[in-house]
Amino acid sequence: MTSDRDVLAARGAAHADALAGSGEAGQLLQRMELEVEMVSRNRAIDLEHARQREAALEAALEEARREGEHAIFALRGRDVHRDGELAELREGLKALNEQRPEDPLQFLADYLVAHKHLAPRM
């Protein structure tokens, strides 16, 4: 695969041969060499910017992974706690159904307060 530098150097050589002996050949070669140098510099800058973007994206991805792991652990702990609360509520609703009190909301509230010790602690 030929690089831009090789192509420009070949063009410069061809122009130099065509203009051999004239003052224009030297100027043309200088311009071509400057173009080659600018292209090389621009490619190096683009490559460095691409590497910096890649490093930033990798850092962001790692941070997202860490945050995701923390969120999963927090949700797992919350689910265990919620399961205990739901079991307690389920038992309260069973008692509510069996006893059929006059004030069901007050009964359920009293039941949950009285049986709070049954829920697993986190």
C-alpha positions, 0 to 999 in steps of 0.5 A: 500500500502506498502512502500519501508521502510516497505518492507526493514524492513520486509526483515531485520526482516526475515534475523534477525530471520534467522541469530539469534544469529550470529554477521552477523544479527546485521550488516545486520540490520544496512545495511538494516536500512541505505538502508531504510534511503537512499531511504527515503532521495532520495524520499524526494529530488525527491519530493522537486525537483518536487515541485520546477519544478512545481512552476517554470512551474506555474510561466512561465505559469503565465508570458505567460498569462500576455504577451498574454494579453498584446499582445491581447490588443496591437493588438486590439488597432492596429486593431482599428487604422488600420480600420480607416486607411483602411476606409480612403484608401478605400475612397481615392480609390473611389475618385481615381476611380471617378476622374481618374487622370493622376498620380494616385499614387500622387493623392492618396498620396495627398488625404490621406494627405489631409484627414488624419484628418478623421482617428480615433485617438488612 
